Amino acid sequence: MQEILKRYHNVQNQIPQSAILTLVTKKQNMETILPLIELGHKHFAENYIQEAKEKWNNVSGVNLKLIGHLQSNKIKEALALFDEIHTIDRLDLAHKIHKIITPQTKTKVFYAQINIGCEEQKSGISPELFHEFFENCPLEISGIMCIPPDGFEPSPYFKQMVEIAESVKIKFGKSLKISMGMSSDFKTAIECGSNEVRVGSAIFGARI
């Protein structure tokens, strides 16, 4: 655990106060996570709803985010568990969520997932269709997130995300947060203008 705390402080020291460090706790048990909560860390993310339910149902005082794919049949569970959902990847999903949410719904923040590399195997809204999505989305979109293609220099994709956010501000008058950058490229993402980075293995070690 001491090594994890050491890596945590090392990463935290590289994050400016203007950006959020979200810890990706997929496959990590609560014995590993609790010391970080006790340190005062608030932002955590999970990929899978069932795993998140088993770990976080009785934990308070944190901001829990869904960063994995959201299936339509899991919407109610997700809305009851997560404070933020960062993977709104299509308009019909946004409409299904909008029909279910109430003032009592736990989830208050929604990010749109952009398929910034236009990869067939990845879900997300294509960059050229994002304005159309944003204009027709029934949810209030607070930010955008992406995962750049593997094996490519990420900075052009990160810069494109910033351009998308700037274009939305110009056209719609809405400022969007940008969540991009993971363990391997979070420093580059911050240099390009990321407001939030999602770090797991750089702190917890490689997943088995």
Buried (B, 14 or more C-beta within 10 A) or exposed (E): EEEBEEBBEEBBEBBEEEBBBBBBBBBBEEEBBEBBBEEEBBBBBBBBBEBBBEBBEEEEEBBBBBBBBBEEEBBEBBBBBBBBBBBBBBBEBBEBBEEEBEEEEEBBBBBBBBBBBEEEEBEBBEBEEBBEBBEEBEBEBBBBBBBBBEEEEBBEBBEBBBEBBEBBEEEEEEEBBBBBBBBEBBBBBBEBBBBBBBBBBBBBEEEE
